[in-house]
Structure formats: structure tokens, C-alpha cells
Amino acid sequence: MGLRLSPHNYSPSVLSKIVRSSAREPSFQEASDVLEDLAELAISPRQASHIAHEVGQQLQVQRDQQVEQFQAHTLQAHVETRPALAVVEVDGGRLQIRGQGGGPGAHGASWCEDKIAMLATAAIIPSDSDPEPDLPQCYRDREYVEKLIRGMSGAGPMGETSLPREAAVDPTVSAVDNENESRQKPELLVRTYVATMRSSEQFGPMVAAAARSRNFMDALNRAFVGDGSAWIWKLQKQYFPSFEAIVDFLHVLGHLFAAAKAAATGSEARWELFQGWAEACWKGQVRQVIDQLRGLRDRLGPLPDAEVGDLDNDDPRRILNQETNYVEHNQERMDYPRYRQQGLPWTSSHMESTVKLFNRRVKGSEKFWGQSGAETILQLRAAFLSEDDRLDKHMKTRPHSPFRSYKTRKNSKAA
């Protein structure tokens, strides 16, 4: 009877274990199993789910209140120190949302994108000149590059022409994890996360509010890194205009890889073409790459207007047109020698790992979420992964928490 200290009849420490296990483990069933094995706590997956979603809803309310304060220009930074370098990276993951009104299960399920942001403070070490002017050896290693590209997009090696399919990639395996971390990159210090199922228009203020609360807008140096998607740069221009916009070099390699496969015949010729483009982009010679891509594209001939919708996805004309447009639209965000010299990040490898961490909890062929349930579990996962102890702090100050002081509870009731 002495443990009945909360509406769920669990002590604060036990309740915290339930919440953290539900946020950490890939499923509520596994959270239930872990709690029974390690904490000798018998709780059903359904009850663990109920508690986890309740806390996730509370975190969602807090996030939305912070957004309202940001939009009303009343949000104050919670950190007084000016970061030496503030980094914002944005990307999207994948999860299955079941149809409305179908109840539990796979009724009308479809793959949808969740939007995720990583906000990190970082150390910065500028140089008098580009500290690494030549393309690193790992990007000259064909086996390494093919593994890297497959890990990011599922694309096959230079000898294959088919485009990747969703099921072709194991989301738990990525060559990005093996990215050479010995090279000089900003050391990330404190990372926090924002995640949502909502639109990019709603996501933008969430990320901006989180950045404002961490005093990112006053950082001495600021960088915003993305994969080149149009919605990401729209978000950056609207909410982070003072941040250096940088397109992830690894994603650039992926697009150059696809272009080389479309432009040449034979794996050796494709690899040689890719190597020249990768070297040029690394050295900041993007204009040269664009000119070559345009020439190859024009040599194949224009896309026939009446047949665009009928073109096969593997049609070299379609691929070259797409990849040329990608490089053209992102060239102003590809000044890699300057980024390296200033000590700024030039890859989003940390973001790739972040998406995998979220996917581990919410993505799976056997996982089907309701729209609201997906939103709340994303809040719980974001709080659990964030390195500012926000989940522990919330568990001590949340509604009905016995950790709250008598004065706090009294004022809450009066309000």
C-alpha cells in the first residue's frame, strides 16, 4: 500500500522506470519484458502503453505552449551562455499510420514521414586554411562508397542500374555509422531533439522555439545542415536565416553516384565520372560539375513533354535531369572548403544516426500507429534521447507528480 503514490498506483521511481523503458525499447511488449526481468515489475504492455502515451501527451502540451510563446515573442532563452557553435540538422523518418476509425491493427495503413530535428551545441576549431583540401581516401574506396550509398538510399553498386526500393534497405544498418570520425569535425556537446507527425509548416516553429529556448540565435557561430530537400531550406530561410545553410556532403555524393550511373555505360566509366565530380565538389568547384552534368543531360536529349509521366524511373534522361537540378538548386550551400576552414559541419551523419534512433522505436513492418499515438510516442522518444535531462525533470514536475512542492500543487489548483 505504501507504493500507491500516483494515479497509476506506482511509486515515482517505478513510474519513471515504466516511462523510460517504454521510450527506450522498440515496443511496449519488450518494455514490459525488460521491466519484469530487470525490475521484477509485472506490468502489461497495454498498461505501459497507457502510461507512456499519457506522459507523451503532457510533453506535447508543453511543446505546443513553447511554440505559442515563441510566436507571441514572449519565449525566453533558458540558457544564458552564448554557444560557440549552434548546429541545427533536419531530416525525416518513416513509420506506418493506420487508417482512421479502423481500430488497432493494420486497417488502411500507409507509410508516412515523421519530421525530426537535432539541435546541438558544439566546439569549433577554425583554421587559417582548408585543413583537408583533398578528397579523403575513404571516398576513393569504391567498396566503401558503394556501402555508404546503399546505407543511405538502398542504391546498388556501379554495375547495377535499378533504383532503390523501400524494402531494399535494412534501417538498422548504415555505412554512415562507419564514417571516419577521426577527421576534424565539430565536436557535438549537448544534443536535444524535436519530432512530429505534423506538416513542415507546423514543424518549423517547433524547431525555432526549441532553438530559441537554448539561446541558439545568439550563438557566436551558427550552422543549419540538411539533405537538400526543398522543404528543409524553406524552413531554414524562414526561421534560421542567420545560420550558414549547408547541404550534407554525403547526400551530394549519393546524387552524384546516381548521375554517374545514368550518364555512363560500364562500372569503370561510371566510377571514374563519379570520382571526378566528388573531387570537384569537395574542392568547391561545383560550377564545373554543373556544366558537365548539363552537357551530359543535353546530349541525351530533352524529356518529351507528352511522355514524362510514362517514363521509366530508370530512364537516364529523367535521372540526369533530376540530379542536375539537385546540384543547381543547392550549389550556394556547397562551399565545403570554407566550411572546413571555419570549423563548421559539412555532413549530417549525426542526423542520419538520429533518424535511425527514432526509427528503432516507431518504424517496423509490424508497427501501426494512430496519428495521435504516433505524435505522443515521438515526444516521449525525443525527451528520452535529449541530453538536457528533460524527461527526468518532467517526471518530477509533471501534473500529479508527488515530487512537486506543496506550494506548486496549491498554485496549480488555484489556477
C-alpha positions as CSV (number, residue, x, y, z in Angstrom):
1,M,0.0,0.0,0.0
2,G,3.0,2.3,0.7
3,L,3.8,2.5,-3.1
4,R,0.4,3.9,-4.1
5,L,1.6,7.4,-4.6
6,S,0.2,8.3,-8.0
7,P,-3.0,7.9,-10.0
8,H,-1.4,4.7,-11.5
9,N,-0.7,3.2,-8.1
10,Y,3.0,3.2,-8.8
11,S,5.8,5.0,-6.8
12,P,7.6,7.8,-8.6
13,S,10.7,5.7,-9.2
14,V,8.7,2.8,-10.6
15,L,6.6,5.1,-12.8
16,S,9.8,6.6,-14.1
17,K,11.2,3.1,-15.0
18,I,8.0,2.3,-16.9
19,V,8.2,5.5,-18.9
20,R,11.9,5.3,-19.6
21,S,11.6,1.6,-20.7
22,S,8.6,2.5,-22.9
23,A,10.7,5.2,-24.5
24,R,13.8,3.2,-24.9
25,E,12.7,-0.3,-26.0
26,P,11.5,-1.0,-29.6
27,S,8.0,-1.9,-28.4
28,F,5.7,-1.9,-25.3
29,Q,5.9,-5.7,-25.2
30,E,9.7,-5.5,-24.9
31,A,9.4,-2.7,-22.3
32,S,7.1,-5.0,-20.3
33,D,9.6,-7.9,-20.6
34,V,12.5,-5.8,-19.6
35,L,10.7,-4.4,-16.5
36,E,9.8,-7.9,-15.4
37,D,13.3,-9.3,-16.0
38,L,15.3,-6.5,-14.5
39,A,13.0,-4.7,-12.1
40,E,10.8,-7.6,-11.1
41,L,7.8,-5.4,-12.1
42,A,4.9,-7.1,-13.7
43,I,3.1,-4.6,-16.0
44,S,1.2,-5.4,-19.2
45,P,2.2,-3.9,-22.5
46,R,-1.3,-2.2,-22.6
47,Q,-0.7,-0.5,-19.2
48,A,2.8,0.5,-20.2
49,S,1.4,2.0,-23.4
50,H,-1.3,3.9,-21.5
51,I,1.2,5.5,-19.1
52,A,3.7,6.3,-21.9
53,H,1.1,8.0,-24.0
54,E,-0.1,10.0,-21.1
55,V,3.4,11.3,-20.4
56,G,3.9,11.9,-24.2
57,Q,0.7,14.0,-24.3
58,Q,2.0,16.1,-21.4
59,L,5.2,16.7,-23.2
60,Q,3.3,17.5,-26.4
61,V,1.3,20.2,-24.5
62,Q,4.5,21.7,-23.1
63,R,6.0,21.8,-26.6
64,D,2.9,23.5,-28.1
65,Q,2.9,26.0,-25.3
66,Q,6.5,26.8,-26.0
67,V,5.6,27.3,-29.7
68,E,2.8,29.7,-28.7
69,Q,5.2,31.7,-26.6
70,F,7.7,31.8,-29.5
71,Q,5.1,33.0,-31.9
72,A,3.9,35.6,-29.4
73,H,7.6,36.8,-29.0
74,T,7.4,36.0,-25.2
75,L,9.7,32.9,-25.2
76,Q,12.8,33.5,-23.1
77,A,16.0,31.5,-23.5
78,H,16.6,29.1,-20.7
79,V,20.4,29.2,-21.3
80,E,22.3,32.4,-20.8
81,T,25.6,31.2,-22.2
82,R,26.2,32.0,-25.9
83,P,27.2,28.8,-27.6
84,A,30.5,28.8,-29.6
85,L,28.6,26.9,-32.3
86,A,24.9,26.1,-32.6
87,V,24.0,23.4,-35.1
88,V,20.6,22.5,-36.4
89,E,20.1,19.4,-38.6
90,V,16.7,18.4,-40.0
91,D,15.6,15.2,-41.7
92,G,12.6,12.8,-41.9
93,G,12.0,9.2,-40.9
94,R,9.3,6.7,-41.8
95,L,6.5,4.9,-39.9
96,Q,3.2,3.3,-40.6
97,I,-0.1,5.2,-39.8
98,R,-3.3,3.1,-39.8
99,G,-6.5,4.4,-41.3
100,Q,-9.0,6.5,-39.4
101,G,-11.7,4.6,-37.5
102,G,-10.2,1.2,-38.1
103,G,-9.2,0.5,-34.5
104,P,-5.9,-1.4,-33.6
105,G,-4.1,-3.2,-36.4
106,A,-3.2,-2.6,-40.0
107,H,-6.5,-1.2,-41.3
108,G,-5.8,1.1,-44.2
109,A,-2.2,1.6,-43.0
110,S,0.2,3.7,-45.1
111,W,3.9,4.7,-44.8
112,C,4.2,8.4,-43.6
113,E,7.1,10.7,-42.8
114,D,7.8,12.0,-39.4
115,K,10.0,15.1,-39.2
116,I,13.0,15.2,-36.8
117,A,15.4,17.9,-35.8
118,M,18.6,17.7,-33.9
119,L,19.8,20.8,-32.1
120,A,23.4,20.6,-30.8
121,T,26.0,22.9,-29.3
122,A,29.5,22.2,-30.5
123,A,33.1,23.1,-30.1
124,I,34.6,24.9,-33.1
125,I,38.2,24.9,-34.3
126,P,38.7,27.3,-37.2
127,S,41.9,27.1,-39.4
128,D,43.9,29.6,-41.4
129,S,43.3,27.5,-44.5
130,D,41.3,24.4,-45.6
131,P,42.6,21.7,-43.2
132,E,41.7,18.9,-45.7
133,P,41.9,20.2,-49.3
134,D,42.0,16.8,-51.0
135,L,39.1,14.3,-51.2
136,P,39.6,11.8,-48.3
137,Q,40.8,8.4,-49.2
138,C,37.6,6.7,-47.9
139,Y,35.7,8.4,-50.8
140,R,38.2,7.0,-53.2
141,D,37.5,3.5,-52.0
142,R,34.8,2.1,-54.2
143,E,33.7,-0.6,-51.8
144,Y,33.3,1.9,-49.0
145,V,31.4,4.4,-51.2
146,E,29.0,1.7,-52.5
147,K,28.3,0.6,-49.0
148,L,27.8,4.2,-47.9
149,I,25.3,4.9,-50.7
150,R,23.4,1.7,-50.1
151,G,23.1,2.5,-46.4
152,M,21.6,5.9,-47.2
153,S,19.4,5.2,-50.2
154,G,19.5,1.5,-50.9
155,A,21.1,2.1,-54.4
156,G,23.0,-0.8,-55.8
157,P,26.7,-0.7,-56.9
158,M,28.0,1.0,-60.0
159,G,27.3,-2.2,-62.1
160,E,23.6,-2.0,-61.3
161,T,21.1,0.3,-63.0
162,S,17.9,-0.2,-61.0
163,L,16.7,2.4,-58.5
164,P,16.3,1.5,-54.8
165,R,13.0,0.4,-53.3
166,E,11.9,1.0,-49.7
167,A,12.2,-2.6,-48.7
168,A,15.7,-2.9,-50.1
169,V,17.3,-1.1,-47.1
170,D,17.8,-2.5,-43.6
171,P,17.1,0.6,-41.4
172,T,19.3,-0.7,-38.7
173,V,22.4,-0.9,-40.9
174,S,24.1,2.1,-42.5
175,A,27.5,2.8,-43.8
176,V,27.1,6.3,-42.3
177,D,27.9,4.8,-38.9
178,N,31.3,3.9,-40.2
179,E,32.0,7.4,-41.4
180,N,35.6,8.4,-40.5
181,E,35.2,10.4,-37.3
182,S,39.0,10.9,-37.0
183,R,38.8,13.8,-39.4
184,Q,38.5,17.3,-38.0
185,K,34.8,17.9,-37.4
186,P,33.0,20.0,-34.8
187,E,32.6,18.0,-31.5
188,L,29.0,17.9,-30.5
189,L,28.4,18.7,-26.9
190,V,24.7,18.7,-25.9
191,R,22.1,17.4,-28.2
192,T,18.3,17.8,-28.0
193,Y,15.6,16.7,-30.3
194,V,12.3,17.8,-31.8
195,A,10.0,15.4,-33.6
196,T,6.4,15.5,-35.0
197,M,4.0,14.0,-37.5
198,R,2.7,17.4,-38.3
199,S,3.3,19.4,-41.5
200,S,6.6,21.1,-42.3
201,E,4.8,24.5,-41.8
202,Q,3.9,23.4,-38.2
203,F,7.3,21.8,-37.6
204,G,9.3,25.0,-38.4
205,P,8.0,26.9,-35.3
206,M,8.7,23.9,-33.1
207,V,12.3,23.8,-34.1
208,A,12.7,27.5,-33.9
209,A,11.1,27.6,-30.4
210,A,13.5,24.8,-29.3
211,A,16.5,26.8,-30.7
212,R,15.3,30.0,-29.0
213,S,15.0,28.3,-25.6
214,R,18.6,27.2,-25.9
215,N,19.9,30.6,-27.0
216,F,20.9,29.4,-30.4
217,M,20.0,32.7,-32.1
218,D,22.8,34.4,-30.1
219,A,25.5,31.7,-30.8
220,L,28.8,33.0,-32.0
221,N,28.6,30.7,-35.0
222,R,25.5,29.0,-36.4
223,A,25.0,26.2,-39.0
224,F,22.0,24.6,-40.5
225,V,22.6,21.2,-42.2
226,G,20.1,19.4,-44.4
227,D,20.0,16.8,-47.2
228,G,18.9,19.2,-49.9
229,S,15.1,18.8,-49.8
230,A,13.2,21.9,-50.7
231,W,11.0,21.9,-47.6
232,I,14.1,21.9,-45.4
233,W,15.6,25.0,-47.0
234,K,12.2,26.7,-46.9
235,L,12.2,26.1,-43.1
236,Q,15.8,27.4,-42.8
237,K,15.2,30.6,-44.7
238,Q,12.0,31.4,-42.7
239,Y,13.3,30.6,-39.2
240,F,17.1,30.3,-39.4
241,P,18.1,33.0,-41.9
242,S,21.3,33.9,-39.9
243,F,22.5,30.3,-39.9
244,E,25.0,29.1,-42.5
245,A,23.0,26.8,-44.8
246,I,25.0,23.6,-45.6
247,V,23.8,20.7,-47.8
248,D,25.2,17.4,-46.4
249,F,28.2,16.3,-48.4
250,L,27.2,12.6,-48.1
251,H,23.8,13.2,-49.7
252,V,25.6,15.1,-52.5
253,L,27.7,12.0,-53.1
254,G,24.5,10.0,-53.3
255,H,23.1,12.2,-56.1
256,L,26.5,12.3,-58.0
257,F,26.6,8.5,-57.7
258,A,23.1,8.2,-59.3
259,A,24.0,10.7,-62.0
260,A,27.2,8.8,-62.9
261,K,25.3,5.6,-63.2
262,A,22.8,7.2,-65.6
263,A,25.4,9.1,-67.7
264,A,27.9,6.4,-68.5
265,T,28.0,2.7,-69.5
266,G,30.1,0.2,-67.6
267,S,31.1,0.3,-63.9
268,E,34.6,1.6,-64.5
269,A,33.5,4.5,-66.6
270,R,30.8,5.4,-64.1
271,W,33.2,5.2,-61.2
272,E,35.7,7.5,-62.9
273,L,33.0,10.0,-63.6
274,F,31.8,9.9,-60.1
275,Q,35.3,10.3,-58.7
276,G,35.9,13.5,-60.8
277,W,32.6,15.0,-59.6
278,A,33.2,14.1,-55.9
279,E,36.7,15.6,-56.0
280,A,35.4,18.8,-57.6
281,C,32.6,19.3,-55.1
282,W,34.9,18.6,-52.2
283,K,37.2,21.4,-53.5
284,G,34.2,23.7,-54.0
285,Q,34.3,23.5,-57.8
286,V,30.5,23.0,-58.1
287,R,30.1,25.2,-61.2
288,Q,32.4,22.8,-63.1
289,V,30.2,19.8,-62.1
290,I,27.0,21.6,-63.1
291,D,28.4,22.4,-66.5
292,Q,29.4,18.7,-67.1
293,L,26.0,17.5,-65.9
294,R,24.2,19.9,-68.2
295,G,26.3,18.8,-71.1
296,L,25.6,15.1,-70.5
297,R,21.9,15.8,-69.9
298,D,21.6,17.8,-73.1
299,R,23.5,15.1,-75.1
300,L,20.8,12.6,-74.2
301,G,18.1,14.9,-75.3
302,P,15.2,16.6,-73.5
303,L,12.4,14.9,-71.7
304,P,9.4,14.6,-74.0
305,D,6.6,16.6,-72.5
306,A,3.8,14.3,-73.5
307,E,5.6,11.2,-72.2
308,V,7.1,12.5,-68.9
309,G,4.6,10.6,-66.8
310,D,5.2,7.4,-68.8
311,L,9.0,7.5,-68.5
312,D,10.5,4.6,-66.5
313,N,12.2,5.7,-63.3
314,D,15.4,4.2,-64.6
315,D,15.4,6.4,-67.8
316,P,18.8,8.2,-67.9
317,R,17.1,11.4,-69.1
318,R,14.9,11.5,-66.0
319,I,17.7,10.7,-63.6
320,L,20.2,13.2,-65.1
321,N,17.6,15.9,-65.2
322,Q,16.7,15.3,-61.6
323,E,20.3,15.2,-60.4
324,T,21.4,18.2,-62.4
325,N,18.5,20.2,-60.8
326,Y,19.6,19.0,-57.3
327,V,23.1,20.3,-57.7
328,E,22.0,23.5,-59.3
329,H,19.5,24.3,-56.6
330,N,22.0,23.5,-53.8
331,Q,25.2,25.0,-55.2
332,E,25.1,28.0,-52.9
333,R,25.1,25.6,-49.9
334,M,28.1,23.5,-51.1
335,D,31.1,25.7,-50.2
336,Y,32.8,22.9,-48.4
337,P,36.4,24.3,-48.3
338,R,35.1,27.4,-46.5
339,Y,33.0,25.3,-44.1
340,R,36.0,23.2,-43.2
341,Q,38.2,26.2,-42.7
342,Q,35.7,27.9,-40.4
343,G,35.2,24.7,-38.4
344,L,31.6,24.2,-39.4
345,P,29.9,20.8,-40.0
346,W,29.7,19.6,-43.6
347,T,27.9,16.3,-43.1
348,S,24.7,15.3,-41.4
349,S,26.0,11.9,-40.3
350,H,24.8,12.6,-36.7
351,M,21.3,13.3,-38.1
352,E,21.3,10.0,-40.0
353,S,22.0,8.2,-36.8
354,T,19.3,10.2,-35.1
355,V,16.7,9.2,-37.6
356,K,17.7,5.6,-37.0
357,L,17.3,6.0,-33.3
358,F,13.7,7.3,-33.8
359,N,13.0,4.6,-36.4
360,R,14.1,1.9,-33.9
361,R,11.2,2.9,-31.7
362,V,8.4,3.7,-34.2
363,K,9.3,2.0,-37.6
364,G,8.6,-1.6,-38.4
365,S,6.6,-3.7,-40.7
366,E,4.6,-4.9,-37.7
367,K,4.1,-1.5,-36.1
368,F,1.0,0.5,-36.8
369,W,0.3,3.8,-35.1
370,G,-2.7,6.1,-34.9
371,Q,-2.0,9.7,-35.8
372,S,-2.3,10.9,-32.2
373,G,-0.4,7.9,-30.7
374,A,2.5,8.4,-33.1
375,E,2.7,12.1,-32.1
376,T,2.8,11.3,-28.4
377,I,5.4,8.5,-28.6
378,L,7.6,10.8,-30.7
379,Q,7.5,13.3,-27.9
380,L,8.5,10.7,-25.4
381,R,11.3,9.4,-27.6
382,A,12.6,12.9,-28.2
383,A,12.6,13.7,-24.5
384,F,14.3,10.4,-23.7
385,L,17.1,10.9,-26.2
386,S,17.7,14.6,-25.4
387,E,20.8,15.3,-23.3
388,D,19.3,18.0,-21.2
389,D,17.6,15.6,-18.7
390,R,14.2,16.9,-19.8
391,L,12.4,13.6,-19.3
392,D,13.7,13.3,-15.7
393,K,12.8,16.9,-15.0
394,H,9.3,16.4,-16.4
395,M,8.7,13.3,-14.3
396,K,9.5,15.3,-11.2
397,T,7.3,18.3,-12.1
398,R,4.5,16.9,-14.2
399,P,0.9,17.0,-13.1
400,H,0.1,14.7,-10.2
401,S,3.8,14.1,-9.5
402,P,4.4,13.7,-5.8
403,F,7.8,15.3,-6.3
404,R,6.2,18.7,-6.8
405,S,6.2,21.0,-3.8
406,Y,3.1,21.7,-1.9
407,K,3.2,25.4,-3.0
408,T,3.4,24.3,-6.6
409,R,0.5,22.0,-6.3
410,K,-1.6,24.6,-4.5
411,N,-0.9,27.3,-7.1
412,S,-1.7,24.8,-9.8
413,K,-5.1,24.0,-8.3
414,A,-5.8,27.8,-7.8
415,A,-5.1,28.4,-11.4
